[in-house]
Amino acid sequence: MSNNTLWAGRYEQAAAESLRRLNDSLPFDRRLYASDIACSAAYARALVGAGVLTADEADAITAGLDQVRAEFERGEFRPAPGDEDIHTAVERRLGEIIGPVAGKLHTGRSRNDQVAADLRHWQAAAIDRIVALVYALQRALIEQAKGHIETLMPGYTHVRAAQPVTAAHWLMSTFWMLARDATRWTATRDATLTSPLGSGALAGTPYAIDRQALAAEMGFVRVSPNSLDAVADRDFVAGFLYVASLMMVHLSRFAEDVILFSSPQYGFILLDERFTTGSSLMPQKQNPDVLELARGKAGRVAGHLAGLLNTLKGLPTGYNKDLQEDKEPLFDSADTLETLLPALIGVVETLRFDPDRMRAALDEGMLATDLADHLVARGVPFREAHGLVGRVVRRALESNVPLSALPLDEYRRISPVFGDDVRAVFDFAASVAKRNNFGGTAPDAVRGQIALAETWLNERLNAPNPS
């Protein structure tokens, strides 16, 4: 086998086939082709400014790169022996198209700073796509919430019915989780847009490249301040995987709620059959596979974060080949989100609620705190009121009756402070309506919350792209 790698000059023998199988990354990093070509075209123009290329040479290089891009986009690009990665493949094909001038493109550039730039360029675009999907999921949650501002349902802690809430309030709880995720994505995108090009292999470049202009040409907002750090920095990938992992945790929690609430035992929610699957054995089954996969894939993405952090923790300063292990977890996590989010949007958009079933699940025990508030309004300290209501709950359990059916004299035996109007406490809608403070579950508060959410979302949808 001929040794036509970029580093062949030092070697007399071709690389062993087992080395190639281990070392070559083109099978997975070929998806960087558009970023590699865009950054290479920008670098060619920077070399003109540095006096390395003439304008005509740069034009020939950019035209050739455009042809290589077109071949990738049409599915016509054919790898050749020696194409160990996307950078090698593009440069090799560029040389076939335009001849020896292609060899000038790599002047002052190492694959160390090249791959870091390409990966940052690709990641920023992936974040843009993911954030657009997050916003679409948030919009779906808002639209569902608008229809259920006064729909009552049990709220839970410890998977035990706790207090009544509105279905809109429950839906909006996920909206705000995603809002924090979107904010983290924006910060991660900003951190990603730091250009390492001009760092060379580790020590910088001897050519008079205007790094700030080059960064702007690629859509980056700043340049790296230290070349040795720049070629080995994968904080941006770890940041992506962290934000992805935390968002998957949020999506998994939402999915778990919907799985429970759509089960026959709860019956609060009906899932559209287009977003469920059947059983190969049991004809009656309707399985929430989208939601279960959301739950399952959260572990997969979190595993990618843990794996990368363990790869990075032992690396010495400068570039090391271990950093090739950054791409597959990044690509897989991005693919997971871009595949999962559209399905979850569909689930949310087609959810149907059963208000009667949800209201029937409300239990008067969920109004025990309201009963304590009844005593607080009559001057009883809350801790004392809490204990008195606990005794009322115990008496009702012993009598096997709901709280509202316990005779008034039983209440009075526990505390004479209980008023004649104590039974007015047992009104679920009134209980919810009282929680009208900012962020509360009362319909008026939820209307304000939805308005705030729409403002938040519209501001971001209409904001100019910072790059």
Backbone torsions as a table, in degrees:
resi	resn	phi	psi	omega
1	MET	NA	133.7	177.6
2	SER	-71.4	152.2	-179.4
3	ASN	-103.5	87.9	-176.0
4	ASN	-109.2	28.7	176.4
5	THR	-74.4	167.0	-179.8
6	LEU	-65.1	-22.3	-174.9
7	TRP	-108.4	22.0	-170.1
8	ALA	-70.8	-22.2	-173.7
9	GLY	-57.6	-33.9	-178.6
10	ARG	-76.2	-17.8	-169.2
11	TYR	-109.4	146.8	174.4
12	GLU	-97.4	-26.4	-176.2
13	GLN	-113.5	151.1	176.1
14	ALA	-69.9	154.4	177.6
15	ALA	-63.4	142.8	176.5
16	ALA	-62.5	146.8	-178.7
17	GLU	-62.2	-33.9	178.5
18	SER	-66.7	-35.1	175.3
19	LEU	-64.3	-44.0	-179.7
20	ARG	-59.5	-44.2	-178.9
21	ARG	-62.2	-36.8	179.7
22	LEU	-76.9	-41.3	-167.7
23	ASN	-85.9	-35.8	-171.5
24	ASP	-68.5	133.7	-177.8
25	SER	-115.4	-0.5	-177.5
26	LEU	-55.7	-35.0	-179.9
27	PRO	-57.3	-28.2	178.5
28	PHE	-113.7	-26.4	-178.4
29	ASP	-90.6	3.8	177.2
30	ARG	-63.1	-20.6	178.3
31	ARG	-67.8	-10.0	176.0
32	LEU	-82.5	5.0	-170.8
33	TYR	-55.6	-44.9	-177.0
34	ALA	-65.3	-39.8	178.2
35	SER	-69.2	-40.8	178.8
36	ASP	-61.9	-41.0	-179.0
37	ILE	-70.7	-42.9	179.6
38	ALA	-62.6	-44.4	-179.6
39	CYS	-69.8	-34.7	178.0
40	SER	-67.6	-39.5	177.9
41	ALA	-63.6	-41.5	177.3
42	ALA	-64.4	-38.5	-179.9
43	TYR	-67.1	-37.0	176.6
44	ALA	-59.6	-41.6	179.5
45	ARG	-69.0	-32.8	176.5
46	ALA	-67.3	-34.6	178.1
47	LEU	-67.6	-27.6	173.6
48	VAL	-63.8	-46.9	178.9
49	GLY	-62.7	-27.9	179.8
50	ALA	-86.3	-2.9	179.7
51	GLY	79.7	13.2	179.9
52	VAL	-85.8	-39.1	179.4
53	LEU	-115.1	148.7	168.2
54	THR	-82.5	164.4	178.5
55	ALA	-60.9	-38.5	179.8
56	ASP	-65.8	-40.0	178.5
57	GLU	-64.5	-42.0	178.4
58	ALA	-63.8	-38.8	177.5
59	ASP	-62.8	-40.6	178.9
60	ALA	-64.9	-41.5	179.4
61	ILE	-64.6	-46.4	-178.4
62	THR	-66.7	-36.0	176.6
63	ALA	-65.4	-40.9	177.7
64	GLY	-65.3	-40.2	177.2
65	LEU	-63.1	-37.4	176.7
66	ASP	-60.8	-38.0	179.3
67	GLN	-68.4	-40.1	177.7
68	VAL	-62.4	-43.3	178.2
69	ARG	-59.4	-43.3	-179.7
70	ALA	-62.0	-37.8	178.9
71	GLU	-64.6	-41.0	176.0
72	PHE	-62.9	-45.6	-175.6
73	GLU	-66.6	-31.6	177.9
74	ARG	-85.8	-3.2	-177.7
75	GLY	74.9	22.5	-175.8
76	GLU	-101.7	-6.3	-177.9
77	PHE	-68.9	132.9	-179.0
78	ARG	-119.0	115.8	177.1
79	PRO	-62.4	156.2	178.2
80	ALA	-126.3	158.7	173.7
81	PRO	-54.3	135.1	-177.0
82	GLY	98.9	-12.5	176.4
83	ASP	-78.6	80.6	-174.5
84	GLU	-77.6	-23.0	178.1
85	ASP	-150.9	178.2	-176.1
86	ILE	-64.7	-33.1	-178.6
87	HIS	-67.1	-45.3	177.1
88	THR	-61.2	-43.6	-176.7
89	ALA	-64.1	-45.3	-178.9
90	VAL	-65.6	-44.1	-178.8
91	GLU	-65.6	-40.4	177.6
92	ARG	-60.6	-47.3	-178.8
93	ARG	-68.0	-35.3	177.3
94	LEU	-61.3	-41.2	178.1
95	GLY	-64.0	-36.7	177.7
96	GLU	-65.2	-31.3	-176.3
97	ILE	-82.8	-45.0	-171.5
98	ILE	-115.0	-4.8	176.4
99	GLY	88.3	-160.7	-171.1
100	PRO	-59.2	-25.5	-179.5
101	VAL	-59.8	-22.7	177.5
102	ALA	-60.1	-29.2	-179.0
103	GLY	-68.4	-15.2	178.1
104	LYS	-78.6	-17.3	-174.4
105	LEU	-62.5	-31.0	-174.3
106	HIS	-87.6	6.4	-179.4
107	THR	-58.2	124.0	178.0
108	GLY	74.4	1.9	-177.2
109	ARG	-115.5	140.5	174.7
110	SER	-112.4	156.9	171.9
111	ARG	-64.2	-17.9	178.7
112	ASN	-65.8	-49.5	177.7
113	ASP	-80.1	-25.4	179.7
114	GLN	-66.4	-48.3	-177.5
115	VAL	-68.7	-34.8	177.8
116	ALA	-63.8	-40.1	178.1
117	ALA	-67.2	-46.2	-178.9
118	ASP	-59.9	-43.3	-176.2
119	LEU	-68.2	-39.0	176.0
120	ARG	-63.5	-42.7	179.7
121	HIS	-61.0	-45.2	180.0
122	TRP	-65.4	-44.1	-176.2
123	GLN	-63.6	-40.7	179.6
124	ALA	-59.4	-42.1	178.6
125	ALA	-67.0	-38.0	177.9
126	ALA	-63.7	-40.3	178.1
127	ILE	-62.5	-40.7	177.7
128	ASP	-57.7	-43.3	-179.2
129	ARG	-67.3	-41.6	-178.8
130	ILE	-66.1	-44.3	-178.8
131	VAL	-62.9	-37.9	177.0
132	ALA	-60.0	-38.0	178.2
133	LEU	-71.2	-37.7	176.5
134	VAL	-60.6	-44.9	178.8
135	TYR	-61.8	-38.3	178.6
136	ALA	-65.5	-38.7	177.1
137	LEU	-66.8	-40.0	177.1
138	GLN	-62.9	-40.5	177.7
139	ARG	-61.5	-41.9	178.9
140	ALA	-62.9	-39.5	178.0
141	LEU	-64.6	-41.8	178.1
142	ILE	-60.8	-47.3	-176.9
143	GLU	-63.7	-39.3	175.7
144	GLN	-64.9	-42.7	-177.5
145	ALA	-62.4	-36.1	-178.8
146	LYS	-57.6	-31.0	-178.4
147	GLY	-85.6	-2.7	-173.8
148	HIS	-136.8	36.2	-179.0
149	ILE	-66.7	-30.4	-179.0
150	GLU	-113.0	10.9	177.7
151	THR	-81.2	118.9	-176.3
152	LEU	-88.3	146.7	176.9
153	MET	-154.2	162.0	174.2
154	PRO	-70.1	139.1	167.2
155	GLY	-99.5	148.0	-170.3
156	TYR	-123.1	144.6	160.1
157	THR	-131.9	144.1	-177.9
158	HIS	57.1	27.3	-175.8
159	VAL	56.1	33.6	174.9
160	ARG	-126.9	137.6	178.5
161	ALA	-56.2	129.9	-171.9
162	ALA	-118.6	-63.1	178.6
163	GLN	-147.0	155.1	178.0
164	PRO	-72.2	142.3	175.1
165	VAL	-136.5	176.3	173.6
166	THR	-97.5	152.1	178.5
167	ALA	-61.4	-34.9	177.9
168	ALA	-62.6	-40.1	179.9
169	HIS	-62.8	-41.6	177.1
170	TRP	-62.6	-46.4	179.2
171	LEU	-60.6	-42.7	-176.4
172	MET	-70.3	-19.8	176.9
173	SER	-61.4	-35.8	177.1
174	THR	-74.2	-34.6	176.6
175	PHE	-53.7	-46.2	-174.9
176	TRP	-74.2	-29.1	170.2
177	MET	-59.7	-47.3	-179.5
178	LEU	-66.7	-29.9	176.5
179	ALA	-63.5	-41.5	176.5
180	ARG	-65.3	-39.1	177.4
181	ASP	-61.5	-45.3	-179.2
182	ALA	-61.3	-38.7	177.3
183	THR	-63.3	-41.4	177.7
184	ARG	-66.7	-37.9	177.0
185	TRP	-61.1	-41.8	-179.8
186	THR	-62.4	-44.0	178.2
187	ALA	-64.8	-38.3	179.4
188	THR	-66.8	-39.6	177.5
189	ARG	-61.4	-43.3	179.3
190	ASP	-61.2	-44.3	179.2
191	ALA	-65.4	-31.5	-179.9
192	THR	-65.2	-34.2	-171.2
193	LEU	-83.4	51.5	173.3
194	THR	-112.4	119.8	-174.3
195	SER	-84.2	124.4	173.8
196	PRO	-91.5	-9.0	-175.5
197	LEU	-62.2	136.3	-172.1
198	GLY	103.2	-3.6	178.1
199	SER	-86.3	-14.6	-176.8
200	GLY	62.7	-148.7	-179.0
201	ALA	-73.7	-34.8	178.2
202	LEU	-170.8	-22.7	-168.0
203	ALA	-107.5	1.9	-175.8
204	GLY	97.6	-174.3	-177.6
205	THR	-120.8	143.8	176.1
206	PRO	-83.2	-2.4	-177.2
207	TYR	-93.7	149.2	-173.1
208	ALA	-81.1	62.5	-179.3
209	ILE	-85.0	131.0	175.6
210	ASP	-80.6	95.8	-173.1
211	ARG	-66.5	-35.9	179.3
212	GLN	-64.2	-44.3	178.7
213	ALA	-65.9	-39.1	177.3
214	LEU	-62.5	-43.3	178.3
215	ALA	-59.8	-46.7	-179.7
216	ALA	-62.2	-38.0	179.2
217	GLU	-60.5	-34.5	-179.4
218	MET	-87.0	-5.7	-177.6
219	GLY	90.3	15.3	177.6
220	PHE	-89.9	161.1	-175.0
221	VAL	-108.4	-12.0	-178.9
222	ARG	-157.8	172.2	176.4
223	VAL	-116.7	154.5	178.9
224	SER	-71.0	138.5	-175.5
225	PRO	-85.7	-10.5	-176.1
226	ASN	-140.9	118.5	-173.9
227	SER	-66.4	-36.1	-179.0
228	LEU	-66.1	-40.8	176.5
229	ASP	-69.9	-38.2	-170.8
230	ALA	-62.2	-39.0	-175.0
231	VAL	-74.9	-20.0	-178.1
232	ALA	-107.7	-6.0	-176.8
233	ASP	-69.9	117.7	172.1
234	ARG	-124.8	22.8	175.3
235	ASP	-56.0	-35.4	-176.8
236	PHE	-65.9	-35.4	176.8
237	VAL	-70.5	-44.3	176.9
238	ALA	-59.5	-39.3	177.5
239	GLY	-62.2	-43.0	176.6
240	PHE	-58.5	-48.8	-176.2
241	LEU	-67.4	-32.9	176.0
242	TYR	-65.2	-49.3	-179.2
243	VAL	-63.5	-41.2	177.8
244	ALA	-61.4	-42.7	-178.8
245	SER	-64.3	-45.3	-178.6
246	LEU	-66.8	-38.8	177.6
247	MET	-66.0	-38.2	176.8
248	MET	-63.5	-34.1	174.4
249	VAL	-61.1	-45.0	179.1
250	HIS	-63.7	-43.6	178.8
251	LEU	-64.9	-36.1	178.8
252	SER	-65.9	-40.3	178.9
253	ARG	-64.6	-43.6	176.9
254	PHE	-61.8	-43.9	-180.0
255	ALA	-60.5	-40.7	179.1
256	GLU	-61.9	-42.4	176.2
257	ASP	-57.8	-48.1	-175.8
258	VAL	-68.0	-36.8	176.2
259	ILE	-59.0	-47.1	179.8
260	LEU	-66.0	-49.7	-173.8
261	PHE	-68.8	-22.1	178.1
262	SER	-94.2	-2.3	178.6
263	SER	-72.4	154.3	179.1
264	PRO	-57.4	-29.1	-178.4
265	GLN	-67.7	-31.5	176.1
266	TYR	-96.3	-58.7	178.1
267	GLY	70.4	21.7	-179.5
268	PHE	-75.7	-31.2	-170.9
269	ILE	-129.3	143.1	172.1
270	LEU	-112.4	128.1	178.6
271	LEU	-91.2	139.3	174.7
272	ASP	-64.9	133.3	-175.1
273	GLU	-64.3	-18.3	176.8
274	ARG	-66.8	-17.3	-179.2
275	PHE	-116.4	25.6	173.0
276	THR	-131.6	170.7	175.8
277	THR	-129.1	164.6	178.8
278	GLY	-101.5	-177.9	179.3
279	SER	-103.9	143.4	177.4
280	SER	-74.4	-14.5	-178.2
281	LEU	-116.0	-41.0	-170.8
282	MET	-106.1	106.4	-172.8
283	PRO	-62.5	-22.6	-174.5
284	GLN	-82.2	-12.9	-170.4
285	LYS	-73.3	145.3	170.9
286	GLN	-136.6	103.9	-169.1
287	ASN	-97.7	138.4	-178.3
288	PRO	-85.3	61.9	-170.9
289	ASP	-63.9	-35.5	178.5
290	VAL	-57.8	-44.8	-176.8
291	LEU	-72.1	-37.8	177.8
292	GLU	-67.3	-36.8	177.0
293	LEU	-68.9	-35.2	174.4
294	ALA	-60.1	-42.4	179.5
295	ARG	-66.6	-44.5	-177.4
296	GLY	-69.3	-40.8	-176.9
297	LYS	-71.3	-16.5	174.9
298	ALA	-59.9	-40.4	178.1
299	GLY	-66.7	-35.8	179.7
300	ARG	-64.1	-46.5	-178.6
301	VAL	-68.1	-42.4	177.1
302	ALA	-61.2	-34.5	176.2
303	GLY	-63.6	-37.3	176.7
304	HIS	-62.3	-40.9	178.0
305	LEU	-62.1	-47.9	-179.8
306	ALA	-61.1	-39.9	-179.7
307	GLY	-64.1	-45.3	-179.3
308	LEU	-65.7	-42.5	179.8
309	LEU	-60.3	-37.7	178.2
310	ASN	-72.6	-28.1	173.2
311	THR	-68.1	-42.3	-174.8
312	LEU	-74.7	-28.8	-166.5
313	LYS	-63.8	-27.1	-175.1
314	GLY	-104.3	8.9	-173.5
315	LEU	-82.0	136.3	171.8
316	PRO	-74.9	172.9	-179.2
317	THR	-60.2	146.3	178.2
318	GLY	93.2	176.9	-178.7
319	TYR	-73.3	140.8	172.9
320	ASN	-137.3	149.3	-175.4
321	LYS	-62.7	-20.6	175.5
322	ASP	-51.6	-29.5	-175.4
323	LEU	-67.0	-11.7	172.3
324	GLN	-61.4	-22.2	-178.6
325	GLU	-77.9	5.2	177.3
326	ASP	-79.8	-24.5	-166.3
327	LYS	-79.7	-47.6	-175.9
328	GLU	-62.0	-42.9	175.3
329	PRO	-64.5	-37.0	177.6
330	LEU	-64.5	-49.5	-178.1
331	PHE	-62.5	-43.9	-177.9
332	ASP	-65.8	-38.9	179.3
333	SER	-66.7	-42.6	177.0
334	ALA	-62.8	-43.6	178.4
335	ASP	-61.5	-41.4	179.7
336	THR	-58.9	-47.6	-179.2
337	LEU	-66.5	-41.8	-177.0
338	GLU	-72.8	-18.4	174.9
339	THR	-90.0	-40.0	-175.3
340	LEU	-74.3	-45.2	-171.9
341	LEU	-59.2	-44.2	177.7
342	PRO	-59.4	-36.1	178.6
343	ALA	-67.9	-40.1	178.1
344	LEU	-67.2	-36.8	175.8
345	ILE	-59.0	-44.2	178.0
346	GLY	-62.2	-40.8	178.0
347	VAL	-59.3	-48.5	-176.2
348	VAL	-66.9	-43.2	-178.1
349	GLU	-61.6	-28.3	-174.5
350	THR	-106.7	6.3	177.8
351	LEU	-59.9	139.8	171.7
352	ARG	-124.1	132.4	-178.9
353	PHE	-98.9	152.9	174.5
354	ASP	-114.3	88.6	-175.2
355	PRO	-59.2	-36.4	-179.5
356	ASP	-64.7	-42.2	179.8
357	ARG	-65.7	-38.6	179.7
358	MET	-68.0	-41.5	-179.9
359	ARG	-67.7	-36.6	179.2
360	ALA	-65.0	-23.2	179.8
361	ALA	-80.7	-8.4	178.1
362	LEU	-71.4	139.0	-177.7
363	ASP	-124.8	141.8	-177.2
364	GLU	-61.1	-22.9	175.6
365	GLY	-60.5	-23.1	178.7
366	MET	-71.4	-9.1	179.7
367	LEU	-102.6	13.9	-179.0
368	ALA	-62.6	-36.4	178.0
369	THR	-65.6	-37.0	176.6
370	ASP	-63.3	-34.7	178.2
371	LEU	-66.1	-39.1	175.6
372	ALA	-65.3	-38.5	178.2
373	ASP	-63.5	-31.5	176.0
374	HIS	-58.6	-41.8	178.2
375	LEU	-73.4	-38.8	178.7
376	VAL	-58.7	-38.8	179.3
377	ALA	-64.1	-18.1	179.2
378	ARG	-103.7	17.5	172.2
379	GLY	94.1	3.0	-179.7
380	VAL	-81.3	129.3	175.4
381	PRO	-56.8	144.9	-172.9
382	PHE	-59.5	-41.8	-178.0
383	ARG	-61.7	-38.0	176.2
384	GLU	-68.4	-41.8	178.8
385	ALA	-61.2	-40.5	178.8
386	HIS	-58.0	-46.2	179.6
387	GLY	-65.0	-40.2	179.6
388	LEU	-64.5	-43.3	179.8
389	VAL	-67.5	-33.9	174.6
390	GLY	-58.2	-38.8	177.4
391	ARG	-67.9	-37.4	176.7
392	VAL	-62.4	-44.7	-180.0
393	VAL	-61.0	-44.1	178.4
394	ARG	-61.0	-41.9	179.9
395	ARG	-63.6	-41.1	-180.0
396	ALA	-66.0	-39.3	178.6
397	LEU	-64.2	-41.8	179.7
398	GLU	-65.9	-32.7	-179.7
399	SER	-88.0	-6.8	179.6
400	ASN	57.1	44.7	177.3
401	VAL	-133.2	155.0	173.3
402	PRO	-67.4	161.7	-177.4
403	LEU	-57.4	-37.8	-176.6
404	SER	-70.5	-19.2	-179.0
405	ALA	-93.0	-4.8	177.8
406	LEU	-70.1	128.8	-177.2
407	PRO	-58.8	150.5	-178.2
408	LEU	-61.2	-35.8	-179.0
409	ASP	-66.7	-26.4	174.4
410	GLU	-66.2	-43.4	175.5
411	TYR	-58.9	-45.0	-175.3
412	ARG	-68.4	-29.6	177.2
413	ARG	-67.0	-32.2	178.0
414	ILE	-76.7	-40.5	175.8
415	SER	-159.4	126.6	178.4
416	PRO	-69.8	-6.9	-179.0
417	VAL	-73.8	-23.3	178.3
418	PHE	-57.0	128.3	-176.4
419	GLY	-88.3	169.1	178.3
420	ASP	-61.9	-23.2	-176.8
421	ASP	-93.5	19.4	-174.6
422	VAL	-59.6	-33.0	-176.6
423	ARG	-70.6	-14.3	175.7
424	ALA	-66.6	-17.2	178.2
425	VAL	-63.0	-29.9	-169.4
426	PHE	-86.4	63.8	179.4
427	ASP	-135.7	106.7	-174.7
428	PHE	-62.1	-43.3	-179.4
429	ALA	-63.0	-40.0	179.0
430	ALA	-66.2	-39.4	178.3
431	SER	-60.0	-45.7	179.5
432	VAL	-65.1	-42.8	-176.6
433	ALA	-63.1	-28.6	-179.7
434	LYS	-69.2	-22.4	-176.7
435	ARG	-90.0	65.6	-169.6
436	ASN	-103.0	10.1	177.2
437	ASN	-73.3	166.9	-179.2
438	PHE	-56.9	126.4	-179.0
439	GLY	88.8	-2.3	-178.6
440	GLY	-81.3	178.6	-173.4
441	THR	-94.4	-4.4	179.8
442	ALA	-59.8	145.5	-179.4
443	PRO	-51.3	-43.8	179.7
444	ASP	-64.0	-40.3	178.1
445	ALA	-65.2	-39.1	179.9
446	VAL	-68.6	-36.4	175.1
447	ARG	-59.2	-43.3	176.9
448	GLY	-64.3	-38.0	178.7
449	GLN	-63.8	-42.7	179.0
450	ILE	-65.2	-41.0	177.4
451	ALA	-61.5	-42.5	178.2
452	LEU	-63.5	-41.8	179.1
453	ALA	-63.1	-41.8	179.0
454	GLU	-64.5	-39.7	176.8
455	THR	-63.1	-46.7	178.8
456	TRP	-56.4	-46.7	-176.3
457	LEU	-69.5	-43.8	-178.4
458	ASN	-64.6	-37.4	177.7
459	GLU	-60.4	-38.7	-178.5
460	ARG	-78.5	-35.0	177.6
461	LEU	-67.8	-29.7	-177.4
462	ASN	-97.1	-1.8	-178.9
463	ALA	-72.2	142.1	176.5
464	PRO	-68.4	148.7	177.6
465	ASN	-66.7	125.0	-174.8
466	PRO	-64.7	-21.4	-179.9
467	SER	-94.4	NA	NA
